[in-house]
């Protein structure tokens, strides 16, 4: 993370230094004391939350960062997304969505995984009852947005993602959030960077292109904050 990004996180009063995610999502950075952030499932990449339009092929266009001046790494990701648009499964053409893009700035000539590039034909299968390879259950509450937790605000957000042959969630975008303005959507996008399914297979061989819909429920159980995930 750039020095500017680190200063931005400090100004937000964040207890975790989430160096694996772009600085523009500081409002949603995990803020529960005593927890350590799980490793990202794509360790060589930079993650940046963007607002993007959706073209006729359900791919990103005209993306822009949420706020502030983009860091050098953010600008590299923006440039890469302009050259290699991300596929947003199920996103309505002509709409504008919040998404998280993870790219290796040094690998701009590398073809995108089929799940991220989009299906060649047909409709991708919606995955039900995911079999998780990485699900950091004990650390999920750390993704509560700091401001919402202090205010005692509860809510939920739903993300739609593609799944690679390795089980990594990519091309995630927010289909709904309630209430808006409390960073539950940003926190949910951050969550997708640390979750991993067991590889999907067909006749024993890995396959790509599945779609997973994930809803994060930010709830209170008595005096205890709880983050619960499910697939609607």
Beta strands, then each sheet from edge to edge (+ up, - down):
strand 1: 46-54
strand 2: 60-65
strand 3: 96-103
strand 4: 132-134
strand 5: 155-163
strand 6: 169-178
strand 7: 196-197
strand 8: 201-202
strand 9: 205-206
strand 10: 210-221
strand 11: 224-230
sheet 1: 2+ 1- 3+
sheet 2: 4+ 7-
sheet 3: 6+ 5- 10+ 11-
sheet 4: 8+ 9-
end
